[in-house]
């Protein structure tokens, strides 16, 4: 049964979901915030209090890179965005899987159509946010994939490439290797060369595993 935030008991459960079930207590003093330029920021999952602060800064759009959820962390985010006049856009991406060309095109279109300033987030602001930040800096800011990759999918921003989250790096690296011998733009490679199933299969074939990274499941 879905939580009803108008019910005091359910509201308390929603905050328990956010604070303990979704590890919000770890994010209280560390939003993992980074300025990507052009009015875009990346962070981890925001609390209602954090959303109020973002509204005060003039943030107009929040992009949720996680799926819609019946859990408290999502319901509280929806409510807080409505209260503060921020548009919430749900745009699901993955930390341990490949993405279709259609999803990558949709990301490009998203950056072209949302209202800025904006913030995008996943759970920890590390992997999914890092993946989308590379796309943002390439499509919207004009950085090369190599420049954006070196800046956004990094340990400094909590991304660990040794886990299955390394599939994100492998995807971009696959383009860079291809571009060494072919004069091709990233979006053209995505549209005409990239094979998601092949990239995933080759990544898994060479992945040795990192149980610590997978146990932590930071995203």
N, C-alpha and C positions, 0 to 999 in steps of 0.2 A: 504494500500500500504506500502511495506517495506521501511524503511529508507535507503537512499544511502549516506554512509559516505563521498563519494567523492563530494557530493553536500553540499556546505557551509550551506545552510538553514537546510538541514536534519541533518548535524553534530551538529549544535546548538540545534536542537530539541533532539538529542540523549543525549547531555549533560544536557538538562533540565530534560529529563526522569531520568537520573542517579542522578542528584542533588536533584530534588524536588519530582518527581513521585516515586522514589525508596528510598527517604529519605537519599541520599548520604551525605547531609550536616551534618547529625548526626554522620557520620562515618569518617569525615575528619581527626580528631585528635585522633580517638579511633578505631583501627582496631580489637579490641577484640581478640588479638593474644595470642596464647598459644602454647608452645612447648610440643609435645606429646612424644618426644624421637624417636630415629631411623631415624631422618631426616624428620619427618612429623610435620607440623604446622597446626593450625586451625585459621580461621579469619572470618571476615564478608566480604560482597561483596567488592571486590577491584576496585578501580578506575584505569584508565590508568596510572596515576602517581604512584599509589601504586604498580602496576604490574612492572613498570620500576625499582622500588626499590627492589622488590623481585628478579627480574632478576639479579640485581647487587649483591644480596646475593647468587646467584647460584641456585635459585629454578629452577628445570627442568620440573616439572609437577604441574598444577593447576587442582584440581578436583572441578567442579561446581556441587553442590548438588541440584541446582535449575533446572528447565526445560529449554531447549532451548527457546529463546524468540525473538520476533521481536522488543522488546523494546530496547531503547538506552543503558541501563546498560549492556545488554548481547552483543550487537553488538560491543560496545567499548571494552569489555573484549576480544572478539575474535580477534579483530584487534590488540590490545596491545600484546596479547600472540604471535601472528604471527610476529609482529615487533621485539619482544625480544627473539624469539626462544624458547618459553615455550610451551610445549604440553598441550593443554586444553582438559580435559576429562569431558564430560557431564554424570553425574551419578545421576539421579533424585531419591531423597528419600522424605519422607513426615514428617511433624512435628505434624500432627493431625490425623494420620491413622496408621494402622498396615502394616507390610511388609511381602511379601511372603517368603517362604524358598528359592526360587530361587533368590530373590534379596539379601538375606543375604549371600548365597553362592557366588553370583557375587561380593559382597563387599570383601569377603575373597580373591577371585581370583584377584580382582583389586589391593589390597595391596601387593599381591605377584608379580605383573607384572609391575607396574609403575616404572618410573625412579625417584630416590630420589636425592636430597632433594625435597620435595613436600609440597604443601599447599592445604587444602580443605576448602571450604567455602559454606555458604548458604547466606541468606540476612543479618542477624544480628550476625551470628556466635554463636547462642545460642542453638537451638533445633535440627535441622537437623545435624549441625556440631557436636553437642554433642552426638547424636545417633551414628553417624559414628565414632566418637572418641572412644566410648566404644568398638565398634567392632574392630577398629584398635588396640587399646591397648590389647584387648584379643587375636585376631588372629595373630597380627604381633609382639607384644611385650611380649606376654605370661602372661599378668596380668589376674587374675581371673575376672569374670564378676562383682563380688561384689566390687573389688578394682577399676576397671575401671569406674563403675557406680558412686561410691562415689566421684571420681575425676572429671568426665567429665559432667555429667548432674546435674549441681549445680547452685544455684542462683548467686554465684560469677562470673559465666560465662554467666549470664543472662537467664538461663533456669528457667522457672516457672512451677513447676509440678502441680499447682492447676488448671491450665487451661486445655483445651483439649490436650495440649502438654504433659500432664501427662500420656497420652497413651504410650509414649515412656518408661517412668519409669515402668509403669504397665507391659509392655511386659517383661522387664528384671527381674522385681520382680516375675513374674509368673514362670520364669525358676528357680530362686533362691529358691522359696517355694517348687517347685517340687523336686529340688536337695537335699532338707533337708531330704527327705525320700527315695530318689533313687540315686544310684551311677551312675550318667550320666553326660557326658560332654555336654557343651552348644550346640555344632554343632549337636550332636546326638539327643538332645532334639528338636532342630529346625527341624531336618529331620524326626523324628519318633513320636513326641508327640505333638508338637505345632500345634494349629489350629487357624489361623488368625481370622476367623469369630467369633470363640468362645471367644477369648481374647478381641476382640473389643466389643462384646456384653456385656461381664461381666464388662468391664471398663465403658461403657456408662450407665449401670444399677446402678453403684455406684457413678458415677460422679455427684456432686451437682451443678456444674457450677460456673464459675468465670467470670462475664461479663467484669471486668476491664482488665483481662488478654487477653480475646478474642478481646476486643476493640483495644488494643495496637498491637496485632498481631505480636509480635516480634518473629522472627524465626532465 
